[in-house]
Amino acid sequence: MATLLLVRHGQASYGQADYDKLSPLGFEQARLVGEYLASQKIDAVYSGPLRRQVETAGAIQETAPALAPPVTLPGLAEYTGFEMVKAFLPRLVADHPELAMDPNAIGEKGFQTILTRWARHEWRDDAVEHVHAFIARVTSGLETIIRSCASGDRVAVVTSAGPIGVALGLVFGATPHHMIRASTTIKNASITELKLRTSEFAWDPEKVALLTFNSIAHLPAGKHTAF
């Protein structure tokens, strides 16, 4: 058996032009994850390629210098949220003209509507990664990690909410829509723990178990964020 600790990146710079970087609180959250992982047996560390993922892995390394350097896997990147909004905003306003009257409503409410339509295959665009392609990419990344695991290994995986939702959905055989829906509940710097058998070279939901989901027990109450 082996264990995967799926870590969501710390708080990014939500609302800023350059979202893909950690906020000061995000760095603090990541260092707290590092303090927790420093007390654990961790045999390998993987990270997605996005800046907020890489910065989280780097801050973890600062407070847990004994950990192995993170290995970057492109498959652990998040879905392309900004491209999604750019491509689907005209459809959103056409379907929900009331949002055009309230620019603030287009924010979170509008994005959740776009995300749902994308996850249900209702809205597609050549400029946006298809939800099935996203799931296949993340699954391939997870399988790469699994193939590297030996029995008894504990592996930390720094990624984003979307890939964690996919991993959770793979465990339970969920639809793409429910994978993405689950991802919207995942908090920054949370840890989701999976136990898996290492004898197979592919993701087998019958041989993967969810131990904990979205745990933030390692973060003080004042450090909890979801965006």
Secondary structure, 3 states (H helix, E strand, C coil): CEEEEEEECCCECCCCCCCCCECHHHHHHHHHHHHHHHCCCCCEEEECCCHHHHHHHHHHHHHCCCCCCCEECHHHCCCCHHHHHHHHHHHHHHHCHHHHCCHHHHCHHHHHHHHHHHHCCCCCCCCCCCHHHHHHHHHHHHHHHHHHCCCCCEEEEEECHHHHHHHHHHHHCCCHHHHHHHHCCCCCCCEEEEEECCCCCCCCHHHEEEEEEEECCCCCHHHCCCC
